[in-house]
Amino acid sequence: MASPKKPGNDRQPLARRPRIGLALGGGGARGLAHIPALEAFDELGLKPDVIAGTSIGAIMGAAYASGLSGREIRAHTTEVLTQRLGLVRELFNARSQAVTKVLGFFNARSALLDPHALLDIVMPARTARDFADLKIPLKIVATGFYEQDAVVFTSGPLKRAVAASMALPVVFEPIVIDGVAMIDGGLANPLPFDLIAPEADIIVAVDVTGAPTPSPERNHPSAFEVLFSSPFIFERTIVHEKLKSSRPDILIEGGTSHFQTLDFLKVGEILAAAEPVKEKLKAQLSRILSCDTLPVIEQAPLPEALPPPAATKKRRLPKPRLGKRRGKDAEAKT
């Protein structure tokens, strides 16, 4: 990503092919908007040099980093959500009784889904087994439940990292890895563009956090909507706060904020609503890559780079020097 902006210098020379980083955020069904973004890269003949993903962004990022094209991911996702799985279709039906029924079918004791079992069906067969097998470096974000902080995966088995990243509370069991209980990565870093800043000259971030919107029929949310949308209100707040101090070079809104978290059965509608993402991203990438210089995006400097003012003042006015001056004045008077 571009370095912090300096006075009188708002461009930096482009001496080589710029490295592109892609951050795919979390947002439940709204994250199907990542598919047109991936297709934009394909249609431009580009590949990101590094990807970071959270929750559904981790699923999409894992498939794309494994070598699948955006079009292949679209075809697989559409098939899974419209043709194959009656139980998965029931899960994503926006009725709490159906959710309870399906959750109980998978695990009657905890009434939670096993994300590993779901990923076995949802993830394309060509998805890599291990981070080492990926064609594009990938960072996946989960949240340590007791640690209350982000956990970033860059190595090891890929499916367990994705499972941890998508373990949405209430729906999925927490994933325990090396003794750490992990839940959905969006609760710590819903749009992880900061993770790829050291490795990229241009950072593209696709934000699908969305916001609850009232329906024409009712102006208040149902208990079901509150249950599954509340975490995303928190995630949207995190994204807004991050953007106050640092911004990606290209920030794309998914255009799917009016869809609910579990609206996966509306895959066709969501992809249609997100279609403008493709052309927007293609236009912005083409504009930046056609320049001889890269834009420098203003961002907050790292705290450790700031000089400590208090310590500097003390070094300039040490007490021994003051004492000597007084001594010389006294000798002069004598």
HELIX and SHEET records of a PDB file:
HELIX    1   1 GLY A   28  ALA A   33  5                                   6    
HELIX    2   2 HIS A   34  GLU A   43  1                                  10    
HELIX    3   3 ILE A   56  ALA A   65  1                                  10    
HELIX    4   4 GLY A   70  GLU A   79  1                                  10    
HELIX    5   5 VAL A   80  ARG A   84  3                                   5    
HELIX    6   6 GLY A   86  LEU A   91  1                                   6    
HELIX    7   7 SER A   96  PHE A  106  1                                  11    
HELIX    8   8 PRO A  115  VAL A  122  1                                   8    
HELIX    9   9 PHE A  131  ASP A  133  5                                   3    
HELIX   10  10 LEU A  158  SER A  165  1                                   8    
HELIX   11  11 GLY A  185  LEU A  187  5                                   3    
HELIX   12  12 PHE A  193  GLU A  199  5                                   7    
HELIX   13  13 ALA A  223  SER A  245  1                                  23    
HELIX   14  14 PHE A  264  LYS A  266  5                                   3    
HELIX   15  15 VAL A  267  LEU A  289  1                                  23    
HELIX   16  16 PRO A  303  ALA A  305  5                                   3    
HELIX   17  17 PRO A  309  ARG A  316  1                                   8    
HELIX   18  18 LYS A  319  LYS A  333  1                                  15    
SHEET    1   A 2 ARG A  11  PRO A  13  0                                        
SHEET    2   A 2 THR A 293  PRO A 295 -1                                        
SHEET    1   B 6 ASP A 149  PHE A 153  0                                        
SHEET    2   B 6 LEU A 138  GLY A 144 -1                                        
SHEET    3   B 6 VAL A  50  THR A  54  1                                        
SHEET    4   B 6 ILE A  20  LEU A  24  1                                        
SHEET    5   B 6 ILE A 202  ASP A 207  1                                        
SHEET    6   B 6 ILE A 250  GLU A 253  1                                        
SHEET    1   C 4 ASP A 149  PHE A 153  0                                        
SHEET    2   C 4 LEU A 138  GLY A 144 -1                                        
SHEET    3   C 4 VAL A 180  ASP A 184 -1                                        
SHEET    4   C 4 ILE A 175  ILE A 177 -1                                        
END                                                                             
